[in-house]
Amino acid sequence: MSGGKVTVLCPNLGLDRIGSLGALEPGTVMRFRSAFVSAGGKGLNLARAAAALGAEASVVGFLGGWIGRLVAELADRERLAVHPYWFQAETRVNTIVLEDSGRVTVFNEEGPRLDASLASELLELLARKLGDSALVVAIGSLPPGLPVALYVECVALARSRQLPVIVDAAREALVAVLAAEPDILTPNVFEAEGALGQASAELVTDDPVELRERALAAARALARATRQAAIVKAGAAGAAVATKERLWFVPAPSAVTVRNPIGAGDAFVAGLATGLLRGWPIERAVRLAVAAGSASVETLQPGAVERGRVEELAGAVAPVVIE
């Protein structure tokens, strides 16, 4: 693969409200010290990072109401290509609270409930945008009411056009798509364990050593359901990569200052997609992905990266072969 653009299916677009304050105190009236809004949803975060890396991405998803119009306008101001399927209800708003301590609290709305029949309408819109695509990404949660098989149909559509497809999904949508054998899966470690029936609240941890081992185990198990690779993101620890023949881990660079970790996983997928569009082997593309995710946490806006910083961090990324 070399050249072309990435077309992104992200059904659950939204508006991000990002506010900073000293410390969150539940049960009190609080005021943000600073706040701004951004076109959000994982697909637009991905497109933002891809643009910074020099790749062209267009996003297909649902937008509606005044909020949807604002999302489209904000995306246009950033020159992000979004192709909405418009509906009547209001697009969701997600609120990200950043504290001085570095703690982050996120209030995600589910999104408006949609009629299941709209899934086929969205896929028809996606099909019309694939003419100059070299890669398809299906990413993010599904609005209530849409069938969990939406990403299965997306994989089938991409395959009918002989296009590789990356799926970054969670919960029932991730479980459903395993039978479709997407080319690449990119869940985080908790999403991967959930799809494998292994998740429990007691297992949630920030310990990088434990996250590394769990990501490796999940990637090895999920690789059987892919045509190329399962890549399991493990936050600040890095990412595990498994094909049917090989397993390795790509540690994240430690020399980063965390400002806002939201959107880092989307920047990761943008880096991966950018590397693949350049015709790179997956090992090199994952190095760029880890660097992009790491650079993203240093910025306030989800998915925003500086290309020079990504390239600098990529030079510090050294994959470790496990088997």
N, C-alpha and C positions, 0 to 999 in steps of 0.2 A: 504494500500500500504506500503510495506517495502522492501527495497533492490532494485536491478536493477539500471539501468541508465536512464538518460533523453536524448532523441534524439531531436535535435533542427532543425527545418526547418527555415532557414534564407536566402531567395533568394538573397538579396541585400548586399552581403559581400563587404568589401572595405578595403582600406589602410588609416589609420588615420595618419595625420601629425600634431603634437602638438607642438606649438611654444609659447615661453614666451617673453614678451617685457614690457617696462615701460608703454606706453600708445599708443593705436591705433590712428593714425592720418590719416584719409582718404585723398587721394590726394597727399601723399608724398611717398618718397622711404624709406622703413623701413627695419630694419634688426632684426631678432630674436636674443635675448640674448642666448637662448638655444632652441634646437629642437630635437625631436626624432620621429621615425615612429613606428607604432604598427599595428598588424593584427586587423582589425576593422570590423564594422558591429555589430548590436545588438546581434546576435547569438554568436559571438566570445567573446564579452564582457561578456555575460552570462556564457559561458563555462569557462572563466578565473576566474570569481567569484565562480562558482560552484566548480572548482578544489581546490580553496583555502579553501572552506568549507568542503572538503572531499567527494564531490559527483563526479560521473563520468558523463561527458556529451560529446556527439559527435554532430557535426554540419554538416548539409547538405545544400549546397547553390551553387550559380554560381560563378565561377572564370574564368578569361580570360587574355591572354596577359602576358607581362612582369610583370605588376603590380600584376596580379593574382598569378603568380609564387612567387613573393616576399611575398605576403600575406600568401601563403601556407608555405613558408620557415619560416617566422616569427612565425606562429602558431606552426610549428613543434619544433622550438627552445623552445617554452613555454610548449611543450608536450600537446598541445591542439589538440584534434582529429577533423580534418576537412575532409569531404568527398566531394570534389568538382565535380560539373558537369562542364566540361571545354567547353568554347566557344572561338570564335576567337577574339572578341573585347576586349579592355582593361577594366579591373575592375576599378571602380570609386575610386577617391581619395577625402577624406574629410579633411578639414583643420580646426583645432581648435586653436584659438588665445586666450591666457591667458594674461591678463593685471595685473599689480601690484595692481590695485585697487580691483581686484576680478572679474571684468567684463569679460565675456566670449563671444566671437563671433565665430560662426560656419559657415563654408562654405561647405555645403553638395552638392555633385554632385548627379544627379538623378540615374546615372548608365546607361550603354549602352542599347539601344533599342533592345529588343529580340523578336523573333518570338513567337507568342502565343502558338504554338505547343510544345515549350520547357517546358511548364508547366507540361504536362503529363510525359515528360522524367525526370523532377526533382522529381515528385511524385513517379515514379518507382524506382529511386535511393533511395528515402526516405524509401520506402516499404522494400527494401533489407537490410536496416540498423535497422529494428525494432525488430529483432529476440530476443535480450536480453534487450529490453527496458521495463521500467515500467511506463514511462510518456513521452508524446510528448509535445513540445512547438513550436508554430508557432509565429515568432516574426519578426518585422521590416517592412520596406516599400517594395513595389514591384517594380522591374525595369520596365521602360516603355515598353509597349507591352504585358506584361503578363496579363492574365485575372484577374479581381478583385475577381473572385470566387476561386482563388487558395487555400485560407485558408479554404473555404467551403469544398473543396475536401480533404484537409488535415484532417479536422475534421472527415469526412466520413471514410477516411482510418484508422485513429486511432480507431474509433468506431468499424470498422470491425475486428480489432485485440483486441478489448475489453481493449483498453488503454485509460486512461484519457488524456485530452488535454487542455492545457492552450493557449490562444490566446492573444497576445499583438500586436495589429495592430492599424492603423489609417486610416482616410479618407474613401475612397470607400471600401477598404478591410474590415474595421471594420463594416461598414454598412452591407455589403454583408453577413458577417459571423454570424450576429445576428440570421438569420433564421435557421442556422444550430445548434443552442443551444450547443455551446461548454461547457465543464465542468466549466471552469473558464475564465473570461475576466480580463485583467489587463491594461487597457489604463490609460494614465494620464488624469487629469481633463479636459484639453482642447480638447484632442482627444475624450473623452467621450461626452462632450457637442456638439462637431461637429457631432458625430454619431446621437445624439438626436435632431439635428437641432437647437441648442441653442447657438452656438458659435458666437461671434462678437469681433472685435478688441477692443472695449471699455471695454470688460469684463476681459481682461488680467490684472492680478494683482499679486503682491507678498504678499498681506496682508494675513497672515495665518488664521485669523478668517474667512474671506470671502472664501478663498480656501477650508477650512474645510466644510463649509456649502454647497458650490457648489459640492464638491466631494461626500458628503453624498446624496445630491439630485440625482446626476448622478448615483451613485452606486445603489440606490433604484430603479431607473427606468431601469437600465440595468440588474438587477438581474432577471427580468422576462424572459430574453433571454438566461439564463444559466441553466445548470443542477445542479450546485453546488453554485457558488458565482460570484458576480461582485466585483472586487477590483479596486478602482479608486485611483491612486497615486496623491497626492497633494503636491509634492515637499517637501520643508523643513517643511511643516505643518504635514505631515504623510500620512496616507492612510485611505480611507473609505472602509468598507467591508459590503456587503449586500448579504444575502441569501433571499429566498422567505419568510422566517419567521423572520429573525433577521437583525438588523442593528447596527453596532458599528464603532467607529473610533479609529485608532491606532496612537497616536501622535508620531512624530519623536523626538528622544533625542536632546536636545538643545546644549549639550556640544561637538560640533564638529567644526573643523576648515576647512573651505571650501578651497580646493586647485583647484579642477576641478570637476564640477558637471556633466560633460558629462559621460554617462554610468551608472549613479546611478540607473536609472530605470531598466537597464538590470541586475545590481547586485541585485536589489529588486526581480526580477523574479527568479534569481538564488537562492536567499535565500528561496523564497516560494517553488520552486521545490525541494530544498534540504530537507526542512522540511517535505514535502509530501512524498518524497522517504524514509524518516526515519519512516514513519507511523504516523506522528503527526497529530492531529486534525488541522483544518484550522486556528483556533484562534492562536495556538502556532506557526504554520508555518508563519503566517503573521507577528508575532513579530520578527522572524528571518529575514524575508524579509525587514522590516523597518530598522532593525539594519544593514543589509548588504548594503542597499542603503545609509544609513548615513555614514557608514565606507568608502564607495567608494568615496565620495566627498573629503575625506582627502588625496587621492592619486592622482598622476599625470596621471597615465595610466587609461583610461576608463575601469571600471569593476574590477580593481585591488582592493582586500581587504586583510586585515590581519585577520586570523581566530580569534586570541585572542581578537582583537579589536571588531570584530563583536559580540563575546560572551559577552564582557564587556558592549557594548551598548544594547544588547538584555536584559540584566538585568535591564536596565533603562526604558524599554518600557512597558507601562501599558495601555492595551486597555480600552476604555470607551464604555460601552453599551448604545446605544441610545434608542433602542426599541426591 
